[in-house]
Amino acid sequence: MTTAPTATTGGTSAPAAPTVATAGLAQGWCALSLLHGRIEAHIERALQAGHDLSVREFSLLDVLSRQHNGPGGHLQMKQVADAVVLSQSATTRLVTRLEDRGLLVRYLCDTDRRGIYTDVTEAGLALLAGARPTNDTALREALAEAARHPELAPLVRTVETLGAGRATDREG
């Protein structure tokens, strides 16, 4: 078992002060967390107001709408949970809620009767199509607002650069 370095002062041990590098990492992590929270909250309000959808519900519909009938085209629940950044149990509850709303349907896998797949219904696809512009606009608005804050601006530029790179990859 390893212990954190300590500094001795007057016979007592106290945790050593964080290094400049560690403090910088902590500040960067806090800024990233702040940016994520602001973006998610802004998108959440827009999706709730316009489409009665949460960010997680939108994400789940989006992930499931990208499935296809080719090899590896249908996701298992663990893959879906990883894609929407939820536990498997939380994902199952989310799927149940959207299934109750008629937006998803579950069915048994043809080749493995233990496997259960989930597809987006026509109603779910229509809701997703209507909500996508709201999501995209809210994302752009949240990024523009965050870019006005000096501590968040470098992260916003990074997100924008990543997005531009992915768009170029899809076009090429």
N, C-alpha and C positions, 0 to 999 in steps of 0.2 A: 504494500500500500504506500503510495507517495503522498506527501503532505506539501502544502503550499509553503514557499519560503516565508520566513518571518523575520522581523527586525526586533532586536532586543533593546528595550528602553527602560532603564532603571530597574532591571531585574525581571521585567515582565515581557512576555512575547506578544507581539502584535503582528497581524498580517502585513506583509510588505506592501508598499504603495505600488499601484499598477505602473507598469512601464509606459512610456510614451506610446509605443506601438500598440500595447493592449488597450490603452485609453482611446487611441484612434480607432481601433477596431470596434470598441464598444460604442463610440459615437456614430460610426458608420452604420452599425447594426440598428441603433436607435433611429437614425434618419430613415433607413430602409423600412423599418417597422412603421414609422410615422407615415411615410409615403403610401405604403400598402393600406394602412387603416383609413387614410383620407380618401384614397381612390375607391376602396371597397364601400365605404359609407356613402359616397356620392352616387356610385352606380346603384347601390341598394335602394336609395331614396327614389331614384329615377325609375328603376324597374318596378318597384312597389307601386308608385303613383300611376305609372302608365299601363302596367300589364299584370298587376297583382302577382309578381314573381320576385323571389329573393335572388340574390347573386348566386347562391348555391344551386337553386332550382334552374336558373338560366344556364349555369355551367354544366349541370347534369344533362339537360336537354341538348346542349351544344355537343358535348362529348358523345352522347348516344346517337345523335343525328349523323355523326361522321362514320358510323359503322357501315360495313358492306358485306355482301354475301360471299366474297372470295375467302381464300384461306386466311385464317387469323382475323377475319373481318368483324367477328362478334366478340365483345369484351366480356370476360368473367367479372363477377362482382368485385374481386380484389383489384383488378385493373381499373375498373370504374372508380372505386374508392381512391386509388392512388391518383387518378386523373383529376378528381374534384377535391383532393386534399381533405378527405374525411376518413374516419375509421369505417370499417366494413359495417358495423352495426348502425352507425349514423347514416351511411349510404343506403342501407336497406330501409331504414325509416323514411328517408327522403324519397326513395323509389316508391314506397307504399303510398305516401302522400300524393305524389304525382299520378300514380296509377288510380287512386281514388278520385282524382279530378279528371280522369279520362285522357291524360296526356301521355301515359306510358302503358305498355302491356308486357307482361312477362309470359314466357313459354319455355317448355322443356327443350333441351338440345336434342336433335335427332340422333346423334351418334353417341351421346353420353347422357343417359336418362337422369343422372345426378346433377347435370349442369342446367342452370336456369339462365336464360338470356332475357334481355330487356330491350324492347324497341320503342321508338317514339311513334305515337299515333299520328294520324293526319291532323287532329286538333292540336297536338303538341308541336308538330312541324309548323302549323299556321301561327301559333302563339310565338314560337321561336323566331319565325321570319318577321313578325311584327315587332318583337322586342329587340332584335339585333341592332337596328339603327339607334334605338334608345340607348342600348349598352355602349355602342361605339361613340355616340355623341357625349354621353356622360364620362366615358374614359378620356376623351380629348379635353373636355372641360376640366376634369379633375387634374390632369397633367398640366394644363395651362395655368391653373390656379397654383399648383405646387411649384411650378417653375419660377414663380414670383418670390419664393422664399429661398434665400441664399443657401441654406443648409440642405435644401431638397433639389435645387436646380441641377447639380451634377448628376444626381440619380435620374432625374427626368430625361436629361440628355442621353444617358446610357439606355434607358428604356426605349427612347425614340430611335436610337441607333440600332438596338436589337430588333425592333419592329421593322425598320427599313431593310435590314439584312434579310429577315425572313420573307418579306414581300418580294425582294429581289430573287431569292431562292425559288419561290413559287413561280415567278415569271419566266425564269431561265430554264 
